[in-house]
């Protein structure tokens, strides 16, 4: 009985999760720009023909990709030190995870004032820096669990062959943990790709990402629901595909990154 109840709850959760994107797809195909109804792809043609769509998409990709690369690099180095230097870093790891939980609304105003004084407002580089506030702690927490599962004897054998710490990390440990680290990178990319608040406040034109750009489909005469949902459907196809590609590794990765 309990198992059936759990299955029912899981099924309900899946249904509630899938309804919004399906509804967005339906609206994007059925609501036309002139308010008429009827299935068609006119909204997709209209969105894809606009230069601002491709520009904002590129800004989103550039900010998410650069933040992901930096986060995985820093996270790998920090995780290696936390699992190989013979010191208990459990409290530090929990503190790092707590930083990940800080709401973005707490940080956005300080970042705005800082970037304004530094001339970094409305730049992809500045936006990427803000993403590091939540992507680096997540990378450290996850990768630390993966590295902790790798026997320390591998490091000792490499040192006997003359390898230093950098060589062991980049040429031995990281290749061994490549699949779960790649999973972490994809998750971080999705987090950054879907970020809205920092992008809304800190960008305007030169680094405008896609989600804030959607607000421009709300002219005074009323929202262009068809184009909004068409753009959203295209935009969220990217993380869906990314998650689908790593779905077989997700369960094992989260298990490896759990607290022991």
C-alpha positions as CSV (number, residue, x, y, z in Angstrom):
1,X,0.0,0.0,0.0
2,X,2.8,2.4,0.9
3,X,4.6,1.6,-2.3
4,X,1.5,2.3,-4.4
5,X,1.0,5.6,-2.5
6,X,4.6,6.6,-3.3
7,X,4.1,5.7,-7.0
8,X,0.9,7.8,-7.0
9,X,2.6,10.8,-5.5
10,X,5.5,10.5,-7.9
11,X,3.1,10.2,-10.9
12,X,1.2,13.3,-9.7
13,X,4.5,15.2,-9.3
14,X,5.5,14.2,-12.9
15,X,2.1,15.3,-14.3
16,X,2.2,18.7,-12.5
17,X,5.8,19.2,-13.7
18,X,5.0,18.4,-17.4
19,X,1.8,20.4,-17.7
20,X,3.4,23.9,-17.9
21,X,5.8,23.2,-20.8
22,X,3.1,21.3,-22.7
23,X,0.7,24.2,-22.2
24,X,3.4,26.6,-23.4
25,X,3.9,24.4,-26.5
26,X,0.1,24.4,-27.1
27,X,-0.2,28.2,-26.8
28,X,2.8,28.8,-29.0
29,X,1.2,26.7,-31.8
30,X,-2.4,27.9,-31.4
31,X,-2.4,31.6,-30.5
32,X,-1.5,33.8,-33.5
33,X,-0.2,37.3,-33.5
34,X,-3.5,38.8,-34.6
35,X,-5.3,37.0,-31.7
36,X,-6.8,34.4,-34.0
37,X,-6.7,30.7,-33.0
38,X,-5.6,27.8,-35.0
39,X,-2.6,25.5,-35.1
40,X,0.5,26.9,-36.9
41,X,4.2,27.7,-36.6
42,X,3.9,31.4,-37.4
43,X,5.0,32.4,-33.9
44,X,8.2,30.3,-34.3
45,X,8.9,31.9,-37.7
46,X,8.4,35.4,-36.2
47,X,10.7,34.7,-33.3
48,X,13.4,33.0,-35.3
49,X,13.5,35.9,-37.8
50,X,14.3,38.5,-35.1
51,X,18.0,39.4,-34.6
52,X,17.5,40.1,-30.9
53,X,16.4,36.5,-30.4
54,X,19.8,35.2,-31.6
55,X,21.8,37.9,-29.9
56,X,20.1,37.2,-26.5
57,X,20.5,33.5,-27.0
58,X,24.2,34.0,-27.6
59,X,24.6,36.1,-24.5
60,X,22.9,33.4,-22.5
61,X,25.2,30.8,-23.9
62,X,28.3,32.8,-23.4
63,X,27.6,33.7,-19.8
64,X,26.5,30.1,-18.9
65,X,29.4,28.5,-20.7
66,X,32.1,30.7,-19.2
67,X,30.7,30.4,-15.7
68,X,30.5,26.6,-16.1
69,X,34.2,26.3,-17.2
70,X,35.4,28.5,-14.4
71,X,33.3,26.8,-11.8
72,X,34.4,23.3,-12.8
73,X,38.0,24.4,-12.9
74,X,38.0,26.1,-9.5
75,X,35.7,23.4,-8.0
76,X,38.1,20.6,-9.1
77,X,41.1,22.3,-7.6
78,X,39.3,23.0,-4.3
79,X,37.8,19.5,-4.1
80,X,41.2,17.9,-4.7
81,X,42.7,19.9,-1.8
82,X,39.7,19.1,0.5
83,X,40.0,15.3,-0.2
84,X,43.8,14.9,-0.4
85,X,45.5,17.0,2.2
86,X,44.6,14.8,5.2
87,X,42.4,17.4,7.0
88,X,38.7,17.1,7.8
89,X,37.0,19.7,5.7
90,X,33.4,18.6,6.4
91,X,32.5,21.8,8.2
92,X,34.1,23.9,5.4
93,X,32.1,21.9,2.8
94,X,28.9,22.6,4.7
95,X,29.8,26.3,4.8
96,X,30.4,26.3,1.1
97,X,27.1,24.6,0.5
98,X,25.4,27.2,2.7
99,X,26.8,30.0,0.5
100,X,25.0,28.3,-2.4
101,X,21.7,28.8,-0.5
102,X,22.0,32.6,-0.3
103,X,19.1,34.1,-2.2
104,X,20.1,36.0,-5.3
105,X,18.0,39.0,-4.2
106,X,20.4,39.5,-1.3
107,X,23.4,39.8,-3.7
108,X,22.0,41.6,-6.7
109,X,22.0,45.1,-5.3
110,X,25.6,44.9,-4.0
111,X,26.7,43.5,-7.4
112,X,24.8,46.3,-9.2
113,X,26.6,49.0,-7.2
114,X,30.0,47.3,-7.6
115,X,29.6,46.9,-11.3
116,X,28.3,50.4,-11.7
117,X,31.5,51.8,-10.1
118,X,33.7,49.4,-12.0
119,X,32.0,50.0,-15.4
120,X,31.0,46.4,-15.7
121,X,27.3,46.8,-16.0
122,X,25.6,45.3,-19.0
123,X,28.5,43.0,-19.8
124,X,28.7,39.2,-20.3
125,X,31.8,39.1,-18.2
126,X,30.2,40.8,-15.3
127,X,27.1,38.6,-15.5
128,X,29.4,35.5,-15.6
129,X,31.0,36.7,-12.4
130,X,27.6,36.9,-10.6
131,X,26.8,33.3,-11.7
132,X,29.9,32.1,-9.9
133,X,28.3,32.9,-6.5
134,X,26.1,29.9,-6.8
135,X,27.9,27.7,-9.4
136,X,31.3,27.5,-7.7
137,X,29.9,26.3,-4.3
138,X,27.8,23.7,-6.1
139,X,30.8,22.5,-8.1
140,X,33.0,22.2,-5.0
141,X,30.3,20.3,-3.1
142,X,29.6,17.9,-5.9
143,X,33.1,17.3,-7.2
144,X,34.4,16.8,-3.6
145,X,32.1,13.7,-3.3
146,X,33.4,12.3,-6.6
147,X,37.1,12.8,-5.7
148,X,36.6,11.4,-2.2
149,X,35.5,8.1,-3.7
150,X,38.8,7.7,-5.6
151,X,41.3,5.7,-3.6
152,X,44.2,7.8,-2.2
153,X,46.5,4.9,-3.2
154,X,46.3,6.2,-6.8
155,X,47.9,9.5,-5.8
156,X,50.6,7.7,-3.8
157,X,51.5,5.5,-6.7
158,X,51.7,8.5,-9.0
159,X,53.9,10.4,-6.6
160,X,56.3,7.4,-6.5
161,X,56.6,7.9,-10.3
162,X,57.5,11.5,-9.8
163,X,54.1,13.2,-10.5
164,X,53.3,16.4,-8.6
165,X,49.9,17.5,-7.3
166,X,49.0,19.4,-10.4
167,X,49.8,16.4,-12.7
168,X,47.9,14.0,-10.4
169,X,44.8,16.3,-10.5
170,X,44.6,17.1,-14.2
171,X,46.0,13.9,-15.7
172,X,44.9,11.2,-13.3
173,X,42.1,12.1,-10.9
174,X,40.1,14.3,-13.3
175,X,40.0,11.8,-16.1
176,X,38.9,9.0,-13.7
177,X,36.1,11.2,-12.4
178,X,35.3,12.6,-15.9
179,X,31.7,11.3,-16.2
180,X,30.3,12.7,-12.9
181,X,32.3,15.9,-13.3
182,X,30.7,16.3,-16.7
183,X,27.4,15.8,-15.1
184,X,28.1,18.5,-12.7
185,X,29.2,20.8,-15.5
186,X,25.9,20.2,-17.4
187,X,23.9,20.9,-14.2
188,X,25.8,24.2,-13.6
189,X,25.2,25.2,-17.2
190,X,21.5,24.6,-16.8
191,X,21.4,26.7,-13.6
192,X,23.2,29.6,-15.3
193,X,21.1,29.2,-18.5
194,X,17.9,29.5,-16.5
195,X,19.0,32.4,-14.3
196,X,16.8,35.4,-14.5
197,X,17.2,38.0,-11.6
198,X,20.9,38.8,-12.2
199,X,20.4,39.0,-15.9
200,X,17.3,41.3,-15.5
201,X,19.0,43.8,-13.1
202,X,22.6,43.8,-14.4
203,X,22.0,43.8,-18.2
204,X,20.2,46.0,-20.7
205,X,21.3,45.8,-24.3
206,X,25.0,44.8,-24.7
207,X,24.6,41.6,-22.6
208,X,20.8,41.1,-22.5
209,X,20.1,37.4,-22.1
210,X,17.0,35.6,-23.4
211,X,14.7,35.5,-20.3
212,X,14.8,39.3,-19.7
213,X,14.4,39.8,-23.4
214,X,11.1,38.0,-23.3
215,X,9.7,41.0,-21.4
216,X,10.0,43.0,-24.6
217,X,7.2,40.8,-26.1
218,X,4.8,42.7,-23.8
219,X,4.0,45.9,-25.7
220,X,1.4,48.5,-24.5
221,X,-1.4,46.9,-26.5
222,X,-0.9,43.6,-24.7
223,X,1.3,40.6,-24.4
224,X,2.3,38.6,-27.5
225,X,1.6,35.2,-25.8
226,X,2.2,33.2,-28.9
227,X,5.7,34.6,-29.4
228,X,6.5,34.5,-25.7
229,X,5.7,30.8,-25.5
230,X,7.4,30.0,-28.8
231,X,10.6,31.6,-27.6
232,X,10.3,29.9,-24.2
233,X,9.8,26.6,-25.8
234,X,12.9,27.0,-28.0
235,X,14.9,28.3,-25.1
236,X,14.1,25.5,-22.6
237,X,14.8,22.8,-25.2
238,X,18.5,23.3,-24.6
239,X,18.5,22.3,-20.9
240,X,16.0,19.5,-21.6
241,X,18.3,18.0,-24.2
242,X,21.3,18.4,-21.9
243,X,19.7,16.7,-19.0
244,X,18.5,13.9,-21.3
245,X,22.0,13.3,-22.5
246,X,23.3,12.7,-18.9
247,X,20.2,11.1,-17.4
248,X,21.9,7.7,-16.9
249,X,24.7,9.3,-14.9
250,X,22.5,11.6,-12.7
251,X,21.5,9.0,-10.1
252,X,25.0,7.7,-9.7
253,X,26.5,11.2,-9.6
254,X,24.3,12.4,-6.9
255,X,25.0,9.3,-4.9
256,X,28.7,9.8,-5.2
257,X,28.4,13.4,-4.2
258,X,26.3,12.7,-1.1
259,X,27.6,13.1,2.5
260,X,29.3,10.1,3.8
